[in-house]
Amino acid sequence: MSKAKAQGTTHESWIVKALEAAGIIARRLAEGGADDEGDVEADINGERWILEGKARQTLNVQATLGKARRKAGGLRVAVVWKRLVKVAGYQNRQPVEGERMVVILSWDDFMSLVLKHSDLDNTMYNTTIEGEQND
């Protein structure tokens, strides 16, 4: 197994363990070639979510999220990115200072989570703000 593949496997396993520790049912998905939905499947608020794990130095956020959404076929999707940087004295890349992990999701998926946990009137959800659209 390549070093990059091993880092990815470790990151995906960490995601599953962290979700399970929070009481969320999660499991790693097998790579499926053309049928590959993503890296981790989780039941969040009764919905099936697909998580794409990335452990790397740089990441094109929009392209990665878009690809993950296409692979998941309309399911809720999040990218879990662990940004790594080279640190003198270490053989492996190390987490960057600041936030160790970030979760990236679309506006629609973010609002889905917010509205399920609030008393907000969801009519605000579909409004256009300063010319921007909900895509």
N, CA, C and O of each residue as an XYZ file, in Angstrom:
540
protein
N       0.858     -1.175      0.000
C       0.000      0.000      0.000
C       0.904      1.239      0.000
O       1.878      1.306      0.751
N       0.574      2.206     -0.842
C       1.369      3.428     -0.915
C       1.184      4.269      0.349
O       0.219      4.095      1.093
N       2.118      5.173      0.571
C       2.058      6.048      1.739
C       0.787      6.907      1.707
O       0.114      7.064      2.726
N       0.466      7.455      0.541
C      -0.729      8.298      0.416
C      -1.997      7.491      0.684
O      -2.918      7.973      1.344
N      -2.042      6.272      0.175
C      -3.201      5.394      0.393
C      -3.349      5.061      1.877
O      -4.459      5.052      2.411
N      -2.231      4.788      2.534
C      -2.255      4.486      3.969
C      -2.741      5.692      4.767
O      -3.513      5.536      5.713
N      -2.294      6.907      4.392
C      -2.762      8.118      5.078
C      -4.267      8.273      4.906
O      -4.974      8.623      5.852
N      -4.759      8.009      3.687
C      -6.194      8.116      3.429
C      -6.999      7.118      4.243
O      -8.033      7.464      4.814
N      -6.529      5.888      4.296
C      -7.205      4.845      5.073
C      -7.241      5.216      6.552
O      -8.269      5.053      7.209
N      -6.129      5.710      7.074
C      -6.066      6.125      8.477
C      -7.044      7.260      8.748
O      -7.737      7.258      9.765
N      -7.099      8.230      7.838
C      -8.005      9.378      8.003
C      -9.467      8.921      7.979
O     -10.262      9.350      8.815
N      -9.817      8.065      7.039
C     -11.193      7.556      6.946
C     -11.571      6.776      8.196
O     -12.684      6.920      8.702
N     -10.660      5.952      8.699
C     -10.924      5.183      9.919
C     -11.112      6.115     11.109
O     -11.967      5.866     11.960
N     -10.322      7.191     11.180
C     -10.473      8.180     12.248
C     -11.854      8.832     12.180
O     -12.495      9.026     13.212
N     -12.316      9.170     10.976
C     -13.639      9.784     10.800
C     -14.719      8.865     11.369
O     -15.585      9.309     12.122
N     -14.662      7.587     11.006
C     -15.660      6.619     11.486
C     -15.628      6.530     13.006
O     -16.677      6.574     13.650
N     -14.439      6.406     13.586
C     -14.323      6.296     15.048
C     -14.844      7.546     15.748
O     -15.509      7.442     16.779
N     -14.551      8.727     15.203
C     -15.017      9.976     15.806
C     -16.542     10.079     15.747
O     -17.170     10.513     16.714
N     -17.137      9.687     14.631
C     -18.603      9.710     14.515
C     -19.228      8.706     15.478
O     -20.201      9.024     16.162
N     -18.678      7.504     15.535
C     -19.218      6.485     16.441
C     -19.109      6.930     17.896
O     -20.003      6.659     18.699
N     -18.019      7.612     18.237
C     -17.858      8.113     19.609
C     -18.936      9.140     19.947
O     -19.272      9.329     21.116
N     -19.477      9.802     18.925
C     -20.549     10.778     19.121
C     -21.935     10.131     19.030
O     -22.951     10.823     19.092
N     -21.972      8.804     18.883
C     -23.247      8.098     18.830
C     -23.854      8.023     17.440
O     -25.039      7.718     17.307
N     -23.081      8.290     16.414
C     -23.570      8.253     15.031
C     -23.127      6.942     14.391
O     -21.965      6.551     14.502
N     -24.038      6.281     13.735
C     -23.715      5.042     13.028
C     -22.953      5.411     11.766
O     -23.438      6.190     10.945
N     -21.748      4.845     11.613
C     -20.910      5.150     10.459
C     -20.085      3.937     10.080
O     -19.798      3.072     10.907
N     -19.708      3.893      8.796
C     -18.837      2.811      8.334
C     -18.092      3.268      7.089
O     -18.569      4.099      6.315
N     -16.913      2.698      6.926
C     -16.150      2.963      5.706
C     -16.802      2.215      4.561
O     -17.299      1.102      4.733
N     -16.798      2.829      3.400
C     -17.334      2.196      2.201
C     -16.182      1.608      1.389
O     -15.091      2.177      1.330
N     -16.440      0.482      0.777
C     -15.436     -0.131     -0.094
C     -15.334      0.685     -1.379
O     -16.322      1.228     -1.873
N     -14.123      0.756     -1.901
C     -13.959      1.432     -3.185
C     -14.715      0.634     -4.226
O     -14.591     -0.588     -4.311
N     -15.502      1.346     -5.018
C     -16.354      0.646     -5.958
C     -16.151      1.002     -7.409
O     -17.045      0.771     -8.224
N     -14.995      1.563     -7.766
C     -14.760      1.928     -9.154
C     -15.820      2.905     -9.626
O     -15.985      3.975     -9.039
N     -16.535      2.552    -10.674
C     -17.574      3.434    -11.223
C     -18.737      3.599    -10.247
O     -19.457      4.595    -10.314
N     -18.932      2.635     -9.340
C     -20.032      2.694     -8.378
C     -19.607      3.282     -7.032
O     -20.373      3.239     -6.070
N     -18.403      3.825     -6.958
C     -17.862      4.384     -5.715
C     -18.671      5.611     -5.306
O     -18.706      6.607     -6.029
N     -19.327      5.536     -4.132
C     -20.130      6.663     -3.638
C     -19.302      7.649     -2.820
O     -19.637      8.831     -2.749
N     -18.234      7.175     -2.211
C     -17.427      8.010     -1.333
C     -16.674      7.134     -0.355
O     -16.537      5.928     -0.561
N     -16.180      7.754      0.722
C     -15.316      7.041      1.658
C     -16.028      6.503      2.896
O     -15.739      5.398      3.354
N     -16.965      7.295      3.438
C     -17.628      6.935      4.690
C     -19.124      7.187      4.544
O     -19.543      8.185      3.957
N     -19.914      6.282      5.078
C     -21.367      6.419      5.115
C     -21.767      6.650      6.571
O     -21.284      5.965      7.472
N     -22.657      7.625      6.792
C     -23.101      7.908      8.160
C     -24.593      8.212      8.170
O     -25.134      8.784      7.224
N     -25.248      7.815      9.262
C     -26.657      8.141      9.472
C     -26.703      9.370     10.387
O     -26.471      9.272     11.592
N     -27.003     10.512      9.795
C     -27.034     11.772     10.540
C     -28.456     12.307     10.509
O     -28.986     12.634      9.447
N     -29.062     12.393     11.676
C     -30.443     12.869     11.797
C     -31.405     12.079     10.923
O     -32.345     12.640     10.359
N     -31.169     10.779     10.811
C     -32.059      9.926     10.032
C     -31.845     10.010      8.529
O     -32.615      9.427      7.766
N     -30.813     10.726      8.088
C     -30.500     10.825      6.663
C     -29.173     10.141      6.393
O     -28.272     10.152      7.232
N     -29.064      9.552      5.227
C     -27.815      8.917      4.819
C     -26.902      9.988      4.231
O     -27.249     10.640      3.246
N     -25.745     10.162      4.836
C     -24.731     11.105      4.379
C     -23.534     10.319      3.869
O     -23.229      9.237      4.370
N     -22.863     10.872      2.871
C     -21.619     10.316      2.356
C     -20.518     11.332      2.656
O     -20.631     12.510      2.317
N     -19.455     10.855      3.298
C     -18.330     11.718      3.635
C     -17.125     11.324      2.795
O     -16.821     10.143      2.628
N     -16.460     12.318      2.282
C     -15.246     12.124      1.501
C     -14.086     12.611      2.348
O     -14.024     13.793      2.686
N     -13.169     11.726      2.695
C     -12.023     12.095      3.521
C     -10.836     12.505      2.666
O     -10.503     11.829      1.692
N     -10.202     13.605      3.027
C      -9.012     14.082      2.320
C      -7.954     14.468      3.345
O      -8.206     15.292      4.223
N      -6.768     13.872      3.232
C      -5.636     14.207      4.093
C      -4.509     14.604      3.150
O      -3.772     13.758      2.643
N      -4.392     15.903      2.928
C      -3.397     16.390      1.972
C      -3.068     17.837      2.242
O      -3.725     18.505      3.041
N      -2.033     18.315      1.559
C      -1.566     19.670      1.794
C      -2.501     20.710      1.196
O      -2.850     21.683      1.864
N      -2.908     20.520     -0.043
C      -3.786     21.489     -0.701
C      -5.039     20.777     -1.189
O      -5.050     19.563     -1.393
N      -6.086     21.560     -1.370
C      -7.348     20.987     -1.810
C      -8.151     22.041     -2.546
O      -8.357     23.141     -2.033
N      -8.603     21.712     -3.740
C      -9.539     22.572     -4.451
C     -10.918     22.243     -3.882
O     -11.543     21.253     -4.263
N     -11.371     23.078     -2.980
C     -12.578     22.797     -2.202
C     -13.802     22.606     -3.102
O     -14.521     21.615     -2.972
N     -14.037     23.552     -4.010
C     -15.236     23.465     -4.843
C     -15.209     22.235     -5.744
O     -16.217     21.542     -5.874
N     -14.064     21.959     -6.368
C     -13.977     20.796     -7.256
C     -14.152     19.499     -6.472
O     -14.838     18.585     -6.932
N     -13.541     19.412     -5.297
C     -13.636     18.200     -4.485
C     -15.063     17.969     -4.013
O     -15.562     16.845     -4.073
N     -15.726     19.023     -3.545
C     -17.113     18.889     -3.099
C     -18.024     18.533     -4.267
O     -18.914     17.693     -4.128
N     -17.807     19.163     -5.411
C     -18.617     18.848     -6.594
C     -18.473     17.399     -7.021
O     -19.462     16.735     -7.331
N     -17.240     16.910     -7.036
C     -17.005     15.509     -7.408
C     -17.653     14.571     -6.398
O     -18.258     13.569     -6.778
N     -17.530     14.893     -5.120
C     -18.142     14.055     -4.075
C     -19.659     14.017     -4.238
O     -20.275     12.963     -4.076
N     -20.263     15.160     -4.557
C     -21.723     15.208     -4.746
C     -22.142     14.352     -5.939
O     -23.140     13.634     -5.873
N     -21.385     14.430     -7.021
C     -21.722     13.618     -8.204
C     -21.598     12.129     -7.889
O     -22.463     11.340     -8.268
N     -20.516     11.742     -7.191
C     -20.319     10.329     -6.842
C     -21.431      9.817     -5.938
O     -21.845      8.664     -6.058
N     -21.915     10.661     -5.037
C     -22.925     10.234     -4.057
C     -24.327     10.199     -4.637
O     -25.246      9.708     -3.980
N     -24.516     10.693     -5.822
C     -25.807     10.574     -6.500
C     -26.972     11.225     -5.790
O     -28.038     10.618     -5.690
N     -26.809     12.432     -5.297
C     -27.920     13.166     -4.704
C     -28.053     13.039     -3.201
O     -28.924     13.679     -2.611
N     -27.220     12.235     -2.562
C     -27.252     12.129     -1.104
C     -26.582     13.351     -0.480
O     -25.884     14.097     -1.166
N     -26.790     13.553      0.802
C     -26.096     14.617      1.533
C     -24.614     14.266      1.562
O     -24.244     13.107      1.745
N     -23.767     15.287      1.379
C     -22.334     15.058      1.252
C     -21.545     16.076      2.067
O     -21.927     17.242      2.166
N     -20.439     15.618      2.647
C     -19.490     16.507      3.301
C     -18.077     16.012      2.992
O     -17.836     14.810      2.876
N     -17.155     16.954      2.862
C     -15.745     16.631      2.697
C     -15.067     16.920      4.028
O     -15.211     18.012      4.579
N     -14.332     15.948      4.542
C     -13.605     16.114      5.802
C     -12.122     16.214      5.441
O     -11.491     15.222      5.076
N     -11.573     17.438      5.551
C     -10.211     17.700      5.112
C      -9.282     17.912      6.290
O      -9.510     18.770      7.143
N      -8.241     17.118      6.317
C      -7.155     17.275      7.286
C      -5.984     17.843      6.489
O      -5.349     17.126      5.715
N      -5.700     19.134      6.678
C      -4.636     19.786      5.917
C      -3.287     19.434      6.532
O      -3.060     19.638      7.725
N      -2.405     18.906      5.706
C      -1.079     18.505      6.147
C      -0.025     19.424      5.549
O      -0.155     19.868      4.409
N       1.012     19.705      6.317
C       2.132     20.516      5.832
C       3.432     19.850      6.243
O       3.475     19.083      7.205
N       4.496     20.151      5.500
C       5.806     19.624      5.856
C       6.337     20.383      7.062
O       6.252     21.609      7.132
N       6.883     19.633      8.006
C       7.468     20.226      9.204
C       8.883     19.679      9.341
O       9.097     18.467      9.307
N       9.849     20.583      9.496
C      11.240     20.161      9.633
C      11.380     19.185     10.797
O      10.825     19.403     11.874
N      12.121     18.116     10.570
C      12.352     17.139     11.625
C      11.370     15.975     11.617
O      11.540     15.017     12.371
N      10.346     16.049     10.772
C       9.362     14.967     10.686
C       9.425     14.351      9.295
O       9.562     15.071      8.306
N       9.327     13.035      9.208
C       9.319     12.378      7.899
C       7.967     12.547      7.221
O       7.895     12.775      6.014
N       6.923     12.436      7.984
C       5.567     12.535      7.427
C       5.074     13.973      7.503
O       5.596     14.778      8.274
N       4.082     14.283      6.712
C       3.456     15.593      6.803
C       2.689     15.664      8.117
O       2.153     14.659      8.584
N       2.641     16.821      8.696
C       2.000     17.019      9.992
C       0.813     17.969      9.842
O       0.784     18.772      8.909
N      -0.156     17.891     10.736
C      -1.285     18.820     10.661
C      -0.798     20.258     10.790
O       0.134     20.554     11.538
N      -1.446     21.134     10.049
C      -1.127     22.558     10.081
C      -1.557     23.154     11.421
O      -2.441     22.614     12.086
N      -0.938     24.260     11.816
C      -1.376     24.945     13.036
C      -2.798     25.445     12.843
O      -3.229     25.688     11.715
N      -3.519     25.597     13.930
C      -4.904     26.061     13.853
C      -5.852     24.881     13.843
O      -5.645     23.903     14.562
N      -6.868     24.967     13.047
C      -7.875     23.902     12.972
C      -7.256     22.646     12.380
O      -6.680     22.672     11.292
N      -7.382     21.562     13.103
C      -6.819     20.297     12.632
C      -7.634     19.725     11.479
O      -7.089     19.179     10.520
N      -8.921     19.861     11.593
C      -9.823     19.257     10.624
C     -10.914     20.264     10.271
O     -11.401     20.990     11.136
N     -11.290     20.301      9.002
C     -12.419     21.134      8.604
C     -13.409     20.278      7.827
O     -13.029     19.327      7.145
N     -14.684     20.632      7.942
C     -15.744     19.946      7.215
C     -16.325     20.933      6.224
O     -16.689     22.052      6.583
N     -16.408     20.508      4.977
C     -16.878     21.359      3.897
C     -18.167     20.757      3.355
O     -18.213     19.582      2.991
N     -19.214     21.577      3.306
C     -20.464     21.102      2.741
C     -21.147     22.223      1.981
O     -20.827     23.399      2.158
N     -22.083     21.847      1.140
C     -22.802     22.836      0.343
C     -23.741     23.640      1.239
O     -24.050     23.237      2.360
N     -24.178     24.761      0.733
C     -25.127     25.595      1.470
C     -26.410     24.813      1.753
O     -26.941     24.887      2.861
N     -26.909     24.075      0.782
C     -28.146     23.310      0.968
C     -28.000     22.279      2.091
O     -28.896     22.133      2.923
N     -26.881     21.574      2.113
C     -26.671     20.572      3.158
C     -26.484     21.231      4.521
O     -26.958     20.716      5.533
N     -25.793     22.370      4.547
C     -25.639     23.118      5.795
C     -27.009     23.548      6.324
O     -27.302     23.370      7.507
N     -27.844     24.111      5.454
C     -29.161     24.567      5.879
C     -30.045     23.402      6.313
O     -30.871     23.554      7.213
N     -29.879     22.253      5.687
C     -30.624     21.064      6.112
C     -30.321     20.748      7.571
O     -31.230     20.447      8.345
N     -29.052     20.814      7.948
C     -28.673     20.559      9.340
C     -29.197     21.638     10.265
O     -29.722     21.336     11.337
N     -29.062     22.894      9.863
C     -29.499     24.018     10.698
C     -30.999     23.951     10.939
O     -31.451     24.092     12.076
N     -31.767     23.740      9.894
C     -33.220     23.759     10.022
C     -33.758     22.579     10.823
O     -34.806     22.693     11.458
N     -33.061     21.457     10.805
C     -33.503     20.313     11.610
C     -33.283     20.547     13.093
O     -33.865     19.850     13.924
N     -32.443     21.527     13.435
C     -32.111     21.779     14.841
C     -32.479     23.187     15.275
O     -31.853     23.760     16.168
N     -33.497     23.735     14.637
C     -33.886     25.088     15.029
C     -35.384     25.257     14.859
O     -36.068     24.419     14.271
N     -35.867     26.358     15.388
C     -37.267     26.713     15.214
C     -37.427     27.780     14.139
O     -38.473     28.422     14.046
N     -36.378     27.970     13.320
C     -36.430     28.991     12.282
C     -37.497     28.659     11.259
O     -37.784     27.493     10.990
N     -38.064     29.680     10.708
C     -39.021     29.530      9.628
C     -38.230     29.176      8.370
O     -37.419     29.980      7.911
N     -38.448     27.997      7.810
C     -37.633     27.578      6.676
C     -37.963     28.299      5.379
O     -37.381     27.971      4.345
N     -38.872     29.265      5.389
C     -39.112     30.049      4.183
C     -37.907     30.921      3.860
O     -37.711     31.293      2.703
N     -37.098     31.252      4.861
C     -35.888     32.028      4.615
C     -34.893     31.240      3.781
O     -34.078     31.822      3.066
N     -34.954     29.960      3.869
C     -33.981     29.089      3.211
C     -33.933     29.315      1.709
O     -32.845     29.315      1.132
N     -35.066     29.506      1.061
C     -35.102     29.614     -0.389
C     -34.994     31.042     -0.903
O     -35.156     31.272     -2.101
N     -34.731     31.987     -0.048
C     -34.631     33.364     -0.503
C     -33.263     33.638     -1.105
O     -32.268     33.017     -0.731
N     -33.230     34.567     -2.031
C     -31.980     34.982     -2.650
C     -31.433     36.156     -1.868
O     -32.154     37.109     -1.571
N     -30.153     36.085     -1.537
C     -29.515     37.143     -0.766
C     -28.531     37.865     -1.675
O     -27.596     37.253     -2.192
N     -28.733     39.147     -1.868
C     -27.856     39.997     -2.661
C     -27.493     39.364     -3.999
O     -26.323     39.347     -4.383
N     -28.474     38.855     -4.698
C     -28.265     38.338     -6.036
C     -27.672     36.945     -6.122
O     -27.506     36.429     -7.228
N     -27.350     36.319     -5.014
C     -26.801     34.967     -5.064
C     -27.943     33.958     -5.116
O     -29.040     34.214     -4.621
N     -27.669     32.818     -5.719
C     -28.684     31.784     -5.846
C     -28.322     30.579     -5.003
O     -27.147     30.324     -4.740
N     -29.337     29.837     -4.579
C     -29.120     28.547     -3.925
C     -28.991     27.511     -5.022
O     -29.989     27.131     -5.635
N     -27.776     27.047     -5.281
C     -27.561     26.012     -6.298
C     -27.190     24.714     -5.654
O     -26.969     23.722     -6.348
